[in-house]
Amino acid sequence: MQIRVQTYKGKDGRIRQGKTVSLLRYAYDPEKRRSKQVVIGTLDRWATELPPELDSLLTDAEHHEFKEWIAERDQQRQELAQRHHLLHAAEHMGWAAKALLAGADPVRPERIWEALDVLAKALEKAGYPRPSRGRGRPSKDETPTPDDLVVSLYDDPMLAAEIEDAQERVAALPNFIPLPPAARKGKGSDGP
């Protein structure tokens, strides 16, 4: 069995993954002497179980393949979420610090302190110990501010490169805006 995620072309021209998956089976056609793909059915891409009508159509081996596919899909989704949270952890902490400095009251401040301790222990356990500080009090220039932690879209190299790439693609597009009537030659102009 083959599990294929439906795709479509987005407005930007890129191929995107859709919300459904097709379950395909190869069936041998004796008249044509070759195999052909047969669609067993379609279901929601994020479904955790097969609908009863599809469940009855699959063999035991195909059930096993579907469960393996679900496990791999969920693993990839979890890894993507983990990378996203680590990428933006400092930025979210910067926003929280800005909110506190602006006078916002946290609902459960003890929970934030616990979260900071948990994060510090997880960093050390993962092999990223706290950097050693120089002797004496740090100067104001060495101490980061909440604004230093909040990343601007244009300061992030990955996002800046993506924005630049999008601007180049937009600049390469032809100008689809029609000329105003006065600028068209011979049409509607009162000039010579």
Salt bridges, closest charged atoms under 4 A:
ASP12 OD2 - ARG16 NH2 2.56
ASP55 OD1 - HIS63 NE2 3.18
GLU62 OE1 - ARG25 NH2 2.80
GLU68 OE2 - HIS64 NE2 2.71
ASP74 OD1 - ARG73 NH2 3.10
GLU91 OE1 - HIS88 ND1 3.02
GLU110 OE2 - ARG108 NE 3.65
GLU114 OE1 - ARG111 NH1 3.76
ASP147 OD1 - LYS98 NZ 2.83
ASP165 OD2 - ARG14 NH2 4.00
ASP165 OD2 - ARG169 NE 3.50
